[in-house]
Amino acid sequence: MNHLLNGLAANPALPSALLDRLVALAVAWGTQDDAADALEFELSSRVDLGRAQARALAAREESTAIKLAYGGQLDPDDVDPAASPAVAVALLDSGTGRPEWARFLAAHPDPRVRWRLASCPGLPADVVETLAADPDTGVVAELALWTRAEAATRLARHPHAEVRRTSCLNEAVAPAALAALITGEGLAPAESCLVCDGEDTTFTHHPWDPSPVPERQLRPGASCAGAHESTLGEIRAWVVRNPATPAAAAAALVGDPSTIVRWTLAERSDLPQELYARLAQDPVPGVREAVAGNPAIGEELVRTLAADPGPEIRRALVHHPDLPLDVLARLAHTTRIGTALLPRIAAASPGELAGLAASPHAAVRKLVAQRHDLPPELRDALAADPDAAVAASLAPHPGLSEQQLRSVVAAHGDRVAARVAANPDAPGALLVELARREPPVPKALRVIAGHPHATAEALRPCLADPKAGPLAAAHPALPPALLVELLTGPDEGLAEAAAANPALPVAVMEDLIARYPEPGVTSPVS
């Protein structure tokens, strides 16, 4: 029966006194109890915990205290950084910790604490300097990823390649320092990497073998023949991803042998068109796909890529915000676009939309139907479209009358039922009819189960569907009598959802909690 308590713990209408009781139960059942763990998870996810309630849950388990800290529900006065360093770091990371904690934790003997501290924003300058000189490379590398401009730029020149690797993702690093990681100008060679820290100079880490030194956590494919090859390769890929890296420096890697480097380069938005054109001829489809999906490429290259034989390239291209409409119409016939509203359609003028909607090709009309702010005359014309895919795309459009929605269902049946049910203006009576279709339409049931206009009559058929059932059981339109019936039914998922339903009477909530032992008694077996 513990699933019922879990549902109650998630119920937004749970009175404060009953919330106190649930917190007391979770704490009293101890940290080795799975039922208490599940209950505690639900309780710690609530946004209405009082200070005493949050403090009681935080004292039960460190992971819960960290969750509450990040959720803004833990008072710094209730945390001792010496006893709970991980919780103190969480508060610092969320901006509510105290500066003196950072100074204390920067000298903590556990490097994992210092590593977590290094990623916290707004650290005092003296703490940054302490962490930058940390004997553990992982701590310094983590600091390099997150710290402010001056320290980040300095760490980009750190003698350890691992620190340089993480610093090249930090957008606060000076552009000149990022460029030096590519060109090497004014930058001394790295002296070490994670591989050669503990191995003979010539070493390649097998991708499927664990590191012989677990605490070093070597990445798959890590290798070093004296020049820290794998780490320097990662630096090239990562520094190209950083938008603060000067475009001219990044462009120098257009012919890099690494596919990842070229792929990442193709995603940048500040390169010359001739460079994009060169990358568009890359033999690796993923690189060409990245070019096609880049909104910075011009029309000439767009038209070239529209003829690429790779379907993934054309699929990426249709999302270009400035895609010429003639190219889009052509691609609609040869490309699986899906149901997402395309940027070019979202930006189309009323005249352009009318032209596309008049196309003899259903695939083109469907693109317009996916836009749900159409002029009434265009909306109504597409609602009457003879093609089921067009009508289904248009069906959730606000403003359609009940008669129009019924006409769409009458013309196309089960193929459009779920999309009609998704219309925000669908009336309860229509939802009842859609829910009662035989055989049932599972997708429609799942939509109906969460629809604000769904009535108890519409929700009943949804309860029999494995995915729609829990949604329907949590719907506030269910009558109390049916909720009580679900609480005692054989389906625990439905029962838990019913217990979380805000329409559940308070008297029923009180009765459920009263069935459980008082704090200090072992929890019941679920």
C-alpha positions in Angstrom: 0.0 0.0 0.0 3.0 2.3 0.0 2.1 3.4 -3.5 -0.8 5.3 -2.0 1.4 7.3 0.3 3.6 8.1 -2.7 0.6 9.5 -4.5 -0.5 11.5 -1.5 3.0 12.9 -1.2 2.7 14.3 -4.8 -0.9 15.6 -4.2 -0.8 19.4 -4.5 -3.9 19.7 -2.4 -2.4 17.8 0.6 -3.0 19.8 3.8 0.0 20.9 5.7 -0.9 18.8 8.8 -1.0 15.6 6.6 2.3 16.7 4.9 3.8 16.8 8.4 2.7 13.3 9.0 4.1 12.0 5.8 7.5 13.6 6.5 7.5 12.1 9.9 6.8 8.6 8.5 9.6 8.9 5.9 12.1 10.0 8.5 11.0 7.3 11.0 11.2 4.5 8.6 15.0 5.0 8.2 17.4 5.1 5.3 17.5 1.4 4.5 13.8 1.2 3.6 12.9 1.3 -0.1 9.4 2.4 0.7 10.7 5.3 2.7 13.1 6.2 -0.2 10.2 6.4 -2.7 8.1 8.5 -0.3 11.0 10.8 0.5 11.6 11.4 -3.3 8.0 12.5 -3.8 8.1 14.7 -0.7 11.4 16.4 -1.5 9.9 17.3 -5.0 7.2 19.4 -3.4 7.5 23.2 -3.7 5.5 23.9 -0.5 7.7 22.4 2.1 8.2 24.4 5.3 11.6 24.9 6.8 11.1 22.3 9.5 9.8 19.8 6.9 12.8 20.4 4.6 15.2 20.2 7.5 13.8 16.8 8.6 14.0 15.3 5.1 17.5 16.7 4.6 18.7 15.0 7.8 17.6 11.6 6.5 19.9 11.3 3.5 22.5 13.5 1.8 21.1 13.1 -1.7 17.8 14.5 -0.5 19.5 17.4 1.2 21.4 18.2 -2.1 18.1 18.0 -4.0 16.4 20.4 -1.6 19.4 22.7 -1.7 19.2 23.0 -5.5 15.5 23.4 -5.2 15.9 26.5 -2.9 14.2 24.8 0.0 17.1 24.4 2.4 18.1 27.2 4.7 21.9 27.8 5.0 21.4 28.1 8.7 20.5 24.4 8.8 23.7 23.2 7.1 27.1 22.5 8.6 29.7 22.5 5.9 32.1 20.4 8.0 29.5 17.7 8.5 27.8 18.0 5.1 30.3 19.4 2.6 28.4 18.1 -0.5 25.3 19.9 0.7 27.2 23.1 1.4 28.6 22.9 -2.2 25.1 22.5 -3.6 24.0 25.7 -1.8 27.1 27.5 -3.1 26.4 26.3 -6.6 22.8 27.5 -6.3 23.9 30.9 -5.1 22.6 30.7 -1.5 25.8 29.4 0.3 28.1 31.6 2.3 31.5 32.8 1.0 33.4 31.6 4.1 32.2 28.0 3.2 34.1 28.2 -0.1 37.3 29.1 1.7 36.8 26.2 4.1 35.9 23.7 1.4 38.8 24.7 -0.9 41.1 23.0 1.6 38.9 20.0 2.1 41.0 16.7 2.1 38.5 15.0 -0.3 39.3 16.0 -3.9 35.7 15.3 -4.9 34.5 18.1 -2.7 37.1 20.5 -4.2 36.1 19.3 -7.7 32.5 20.1 -7.1 33.4 23.4 -5.5 35.4 24.4 -8.6 32.3 24.5 -10.7 30.4 26.9 -8.4 29.7 30.4 -9.7 30.9 33.6 -8.0 33.7 32.1 -6.0 35.9 34.6 -4.1 39.1 35.5 -5.9 41.3 33.9 -3.2 39.3 30.7 -3.5 39.9 30.7 -7.3 43.6 31.1 -6.7 43.6 28.2 -4.2 41.8 25.9 -6.5 44.0 26.9 -9.5 47.0 25.6 -7.6 45.3 22.4 -6.4 47.5 19.3 -6.5 44.7 17.4 -8.2 44.6 17.9 -11.9 40.9 17.2 -12.0 40.1 20.0 -9.7 42.1 22.5 -11.7 40.5 21.2 -15.0 37.0 21.7 -13.5 37.9 25.2 -12.5 39.2 26.0 -15.9 35.8 25.1 -17.4 33.8 27.4 -15.2 35.9 30.2 -13.8 36.0 33.9 -14.8 38.0 35.5 -17.6 41.3 36.3 -16.0 41.8 32.9 -14.4 40.3 31.1 -17.3 42.7 32.7 -19.8 45.6 31.9 -17.5 44.5 28.2 -17.2 44.2 27.9 -21.0 48.1 28.1 -20.9 48.4 25.6 -18.1 51.2 23.0 -18.7 48.8 20.1 -18.2 46.9 19.2 -21.4 43.8 18.2 -19.5 43.4 21.7 -18.0 43.8 23.2 -21.5 41.2 20.8 -22.8 38.5 22.0 -20.4 39.4 25.6 -20.6 38.8 25.7 -24.3 35.1 25.3 -23.7 35.0 28.3 -21.3 33.6 31.3 -23.2 35.3 33.6 -20.7 38.7 32.7 -22.1 40.3 35.5 -24.1 39.9 34.9 -27.9 43.7 35.2 -28.4 44.3 32.4 -25.9 41.7 30.2 -27.6 43.4 30.9 -31.0 46.7 29.9 -29.5 45.3 26.5 -28.6 44.8 26.0 -32.4 47.9 27.7 -33.8 50.3 27.1 -30.9 51.6 30.7 -31.3 53.1 32.0 -28.1 52.1 28.8 -26.3 54.6 26.4 -24.8 53.9 22.7 -25.5 51.9 20.8 -22.9 54.1 19.0 -20.5 51.7 16.2 -19.5 48.3 14.6 -19.9 46.2 12.1 -18.0 47.7 9.2 -19.9 51.3 10.0 -19.3 50.7 11.0 -15.7 50.7 7.3 -14.8 51.8 5.3 -17.9 54.9 4.8 -20.0 55.0 7.5 -22.7 53.8 5.2 -25.5 50.3 4.0 -24.4 46.9 3.6 -26.1 43.9 3.0 -23.8 41.6 0.3 -25.3 38.0 1.7 -25.6 36.4 -1.2 -23.8 39.0 -1.8 -21.1 38.8 -0.1 -17.7 41.7 2.2 -16.8 44.4 0.3 -14.9 44.3 3.3 -12.6 40.6 3.8 -11.9 40.8 7.1 -10.2 42.3 8.6 -13.4 39.2 7.7 -15.4 40.9 7.6 -18.8 38.5 8.2 -21.7 38.0 5.6 -24.4 40.7 5.8 -27.0 43.1 7.8 -24.8 46.6 7.6 -26.1 50.0 9.3 -25.7 53.2 8.7 -27.6 54.9 11.6 -25.9 52.9 14.4 -27.5 49.6 13.8 -25.7 47.9 13.0 -29.0 44.4 12.1 -28.0 44.0 15.1 -25.6 45.3 17.6 -28.2 42.8 16.1 -30.7 40.0 16.8 -28.2 41.3 20.3 -27.7 41.0 21.0 -31.4 37.4 19.7 -31.5 36.3 21.6 -28.3 38.0 24.9 -29.1 36.2 25.0 -32.4 32.9 24.6 -30.6 33.6 27.7 -28.4 31.9 30.8 -30.0 34.6 33.0 -28.4 37.2 31.3 -30.6 38.1 33.7 -33.5 36.6 32.5 -36.8 39.9 32.9 -38.6 41.6 30.6 -36.2 38.8 28.0 -36.3 38.8 28.1 -40.1 42.4 26.8 -40.2 41.0 23.4 -39.2 38.8 23.0 -42.2 41.1 20.2 -43.5 41.6 18.5 -40.2 41.8 14.7 -40.4 39.4 14.4 -37.5 35.8 14.0 -38.5 34.7 15.5 -35.1 36.7 18.6 -35.7 35.2 19.2 -39.2 31.7 18.3 -38.0 32.0 20.8 -35.1 33.4 23.4 -37.5 30.4 23.0 -39.8 28.1 24.0 -37.0 29.7 27.4 -36.5 27.7 30.4 -37.7 30.6 32.8 -38.4 32.6 31.2 -41.2 32.9 32.5 -44.8 30.6 30.9 -47.4 33.4 29.3 -49.3 34.4 27.4 -46.2 30.8 26.1 -45.8 30.9 25.1 -49.4 34.1 23.1 -48.9 32.6 21.4 -45.9 29.4 20.6 -47.9 31.6 18.4 -50.1 32.9 16.4 -47.1 32.7 12.6 -47.6 31.2 12.1 -44.1 27.4 12.6 -44.2 27.3 13.9 -40.7 29.5 16.9 -41.7 27.3 17.7 -44.6 24.3 17.4 -42.4 25.8 19.9 -40.0 26.3 22.3 -42.9 22.7 21.8 -44.1 21.4 22.5 -40.6 23.4 25.7 -40.2 21.2 28.8 -40.6 24.3 30.8 -41.7 24.7 29.2 -45.1 23.5 31.2 -48.1 21.0 30.5 -50.8 23.5 29.2 -53.3 24.7 26.5 -51.0 21.2 25.7 -49.9 20.2 24.9 -53.5 23.3 22.8 -53.9 22.6 20.8 -50.7 18.9 20.3 -51.8 20.3 17.9 -54.4 22.4 15.9 -51.9 21.6 12.2 -52.1 21.7 11.8 -48.3 18.2 11.9 -46.8 19.6 13.2 -43.5 21.1 16.1 -45.3 17.9 17.1 -46.9 16.0 16.6 -43.7 18.3 19.0 -41.9 18.0 21.5 -44.8 14.2 21.9 -44.5 14.8 23.6 -41.1 16.8 26.4 -42.6 15.0 29.7 -41.7 15.5 31.3 -45.1 14.9 28.2 -47.2 13.5 29.4 -50.6 9.9 28.3 -50.9 10.4 26.5 -54.2 13.2 24.5 -52.7 10.9 23.7 -49.7 8.1 22.6 -52.0 10.5 20.3 -53.8 11.9 18.8 -50.7 8.5 18.1 -49.3 8.0 15.4 -51.9 11.3 13.6 -51.2 12.0 14.1 -47.5 10.3 12.8 -44.4 9.8 16.1 -42.6 7.6 15.0 -39.7 5.0 17.1 -37.8 7.2 19.9 -36.6 6.4 23.5 -37.7 9.3 24.5 -40.0 11.0 27.9 -39.4 10.4 29.0 -42.9 6.7 28.2 -42.6 6.5 30.0 -39.3 8.0 33.1 -40.9 5.9 33.0 -44.1 3.7 35.9 -45.0 -0.1 35.5 -45.5 0.4 35.6 -49.2 3.1 33.0 -49.1 0.9 30.8 -46.9 -2.0 31.1 -49.3 0.2 30.2 -52.3 1.5 27.1 -50.5 -2.0 26.1 -49.3 -3.2 26.1 -52.9 -0.6 23.6 -54.0 -1.9 20.5 -55.7 0.5 18.4 -53.5 -0.8 17.4 -50.1 2.8 17.3 -48.7 3.1 21.0 -49.3 -0.4 21.8 -47.9 0.4 19.8 -44.8 3.4 22.1 -44.1 1.0 25.1 -43.9 -1.5 23.1 -41.8 1.1 22.7 -39.1 0.9 26.4 -38.4 -1.8 27.1 -35.9 -2.2 30.9 -36.3 -3.6 30.9 -39.8 -6.2 33.4 -41.1 -9.7 32.0 -40.6 -10.4 31.5 -44.3 -7.1 29.6 -44.8 -7.7 27.6 -41.6 -11.2 26.6 -42.7 -10.1 25.6 -46.2 -7.5 23.3 -44.8 -9.9 21.8 -42.2 -11.9 20.6 -45.2 -8.9 19.2 -47.1 -9.6 15.8 -48.6 -6.1 14.5 -47.5 -6.1 13.0 -44.0 -2.5 14.1 -43.3 -3.4 17.7 -44.0 -6.6 17.6 -42.0 -4.8 15.9 -39.1 -2.1 18.6 -39.0 -4.7 21.3 -39.0 -7.1 19.6 -36.4 -5.5 21.1 -33.3 -5.8 24.7 -34.7 -7.6 27.0 -32.2 -10.8 28.5 -33.4 -12.3 25.5 -35.2 -16.0 25.0 -34.4 -17.4 21.8 -33.0 -19.1 21.1 -36.3 -15.8 21.5 -38.2 -14.1 19.1 -35.8 -16.8 16.6 -36.2 -16.6 16.9 -40.0 -12.9 16.1 -39.8 -13.6 13.0 -37.8 -16.5 11.9 -40.1 -14.2 12.3 -43.2 -11.1 10.6 -41.9 -12.0 8.5 -38.8 -9.4 7.1 -36.5 -6.5 8.6 -38.4 -7.4 12.1 -37.1 -9.0 11.2 -33.8 -5.9 12.0 -31.6 -5.3 15.3 -33.4 -8.9 16.4 -33.1 -8.8 15.5 -29.4 -5.8 17.7 -29.0 -7.7 20.8 -30.1 -7.9 23.2 -27.1 -11.5 24.0 -28.1 -12.8 20.4 -28.3 -16.0 20.2 -26.3 -16.5 17.6 -23.7 -19.3 15.9 -25.7 -17.0 15.3 -28.6 -14.2 14.0 -26.3 -16.7 11.5 -25.0 -17.5 10.2 -28.5 -13.8 10.0 -29.4 -13.0 8.1 -26.2 -15.8 5.6 -26.9 -14.7 4.7 -30.4 -14.5 1.0 -31.1 -11.9 -0.3 -31.4 -10.3 2.3 -29.1 -7.8 4.7 -30.5 -4.9 4.6 -27.9 -3.3 7.9 -29.0 -6.6 9.7 -28.7 -7.2 8.2 -25.2 -3.9 9.6 -24.0 -4.7 13.0 -25.3 -8.2 13.0 -23.9 -6.9 11.9 -20.5 -5.0 15.2 -20.1 -7.5 17.5 -21.8 -8.9 20.2 -19.6 -12.4 19.8 -21.1 -12.5 16.1 -20.5 -15.5 15.0 -18.4 -15.8 12.0 -16.1 -17.7 10.3 -18.9 -14.8 10.8 -21.3 -12.2 9.8 -18.8 -13.7 6.4 -17.9 -12.7 4.7 -21.1 -9.2 6.1 -20.8 -8.7 4.3 -17.5 -8.4 1.0 -19.3 -5.5 2.1 -21.4 -2.0 1.4 -19.9 -0.6 4.8 -20.8 -3.8 6.9 -20.6 -5.0 5.4 -17.4 -2.7 7.1 -14.9 -3.2 10.5 -16.7 -7.0 10.0 -16.4 -6.8 8.9 -12.8 -5.0 12.2 -11.9 -7.6 14.3 -13.8 -9.5 16.6 -11.4 -12.8 16.0 -13.3 -13.0 12.4 -11.9 -15.7 12.2 -9.2 -14.6 11.4 -5.7 -16.5 8.1 -5.7 -14.5 6.9 -8.7 -11.3 8.0 -7.1 -12.0 6.0 -4.0 -12.8 3.0 -6.2 -9.4 3.3 -7.9 -7.6 3.5 -4.6 -8.8 0.1 -3.7 -8.5 -1.4 -7.2 -5.9 -3.9 -8.4 -3.9 -1.5 -10.5 -1.3 0.2 -8.3 -0.5 2.8 -11.0 -4.0 4.0 -11.2 -4.3 3.9 -7.4 -1.2 6.0 -7.0 -2.4 8.5 -9.6 -5.8 8.7 -7.9 -4.1 9.4 -4.5 -2.3 12.3 -6.2 -5.5 13.7 -7.6 -6.2 17.2 -6.1 -10.0 16.3 -6.2 -9.5 13.6 -3.6 -11.4 14.5 -0.5 -9.3 15.5 2.5 -11.2 12.9 4.6 -10.1 10.2 2.3 -6.5 11.4 2.5 -6.7 11.4 6.3 -8.1 7.8 6.2 -5.3 6.6 4.0 -2.5 8.0 6.3 -4.3 6.7 9.4 -3.8 3.1 8.1 0.0 3.5 8.5 1.9 3.0 11.7 2.9 5.9 13.8 6.5 7.2 13.6 8.9 4.8 15.3 7.2 1.7 13.9 8.6 -0.3 11.0 7.0 0.6 7.7 4.5 -1.9 6.2 5.4 -4.1 3.2 4.0 -2.7 0.0 
